[in-house]
Amino acid sequence: MPKPKKGARLGGSASHQRLILSNLATQLFEHDAIRTTETKAKLLRPYAEKLITKARRGTLADRREAAKVIRDKDVLHKLFAEIGPRAANRDGGYTRIVKLENRKGDNAPMAMIALVTEELASAEASRATRAAASKAATAPAEPAEESTDEATTDEVTAEAEANSPIADQVEAADDADVDTAEETADAVSEDTTHATSEDTDKA
């Protein structure tokens, strides 16, 4: 007794289902995207991805296995020459399913299955670029640059104080005080000398 198959079956028999999937895979590889029912798209996805994996390996045995399913020679050549090398950087996930509006008439759920053509390396490179930019933005400043900035600030402050008129007035006042102190000291010394000479005369 044959083992029951899990999930929906397309057509009336297993051979009919194999032919339906073969035709759907041929159309998918030829046009890169097809519109079909959601049930057929879900069954076609693993079927087509196994063929793309064979195309990635590209051996003679894999080509002969794919030729049993893909009878169109042009589509088979495109599968091994274009689609397989294009998916070389991907480890699975070669197709995507996008749900569409239900079909008019029988209201069947529809979907579009398409080959993924985006480059995976470009996405990784952009992530690396964003990570490097964020690290550069959050990195602290270097201590040497801070010390240089502080020294420059001190020099500017000293030059400003030296060139300010207030500093000139303070220096002039200091010089006047020094001159006054010297004159007072001279006067005191003269008085002391005069008093000493008078005491000597009296004696």
Buried (B, 14 or more C-beta within 10 A) or exposed (E): EEEEEEEEBBEEEEEEBBBBBBBBBBBBBBEBBBBBBBBBBBBBBEBBBBBBBBBBEEEEEBBEBBBEBBEBEEBBEBBBEEBBEBBEEBEEEBBEBEEBEEEEEEEEEBBBBBBBEEEBEEEEEEEEEEEEEEEEEEEEEEEEEEEEEEEEEEEEEEEEEEEEEEEEEEEEEEEEEEEEEEEEEEEEEEEEEEEEEEEEEEE
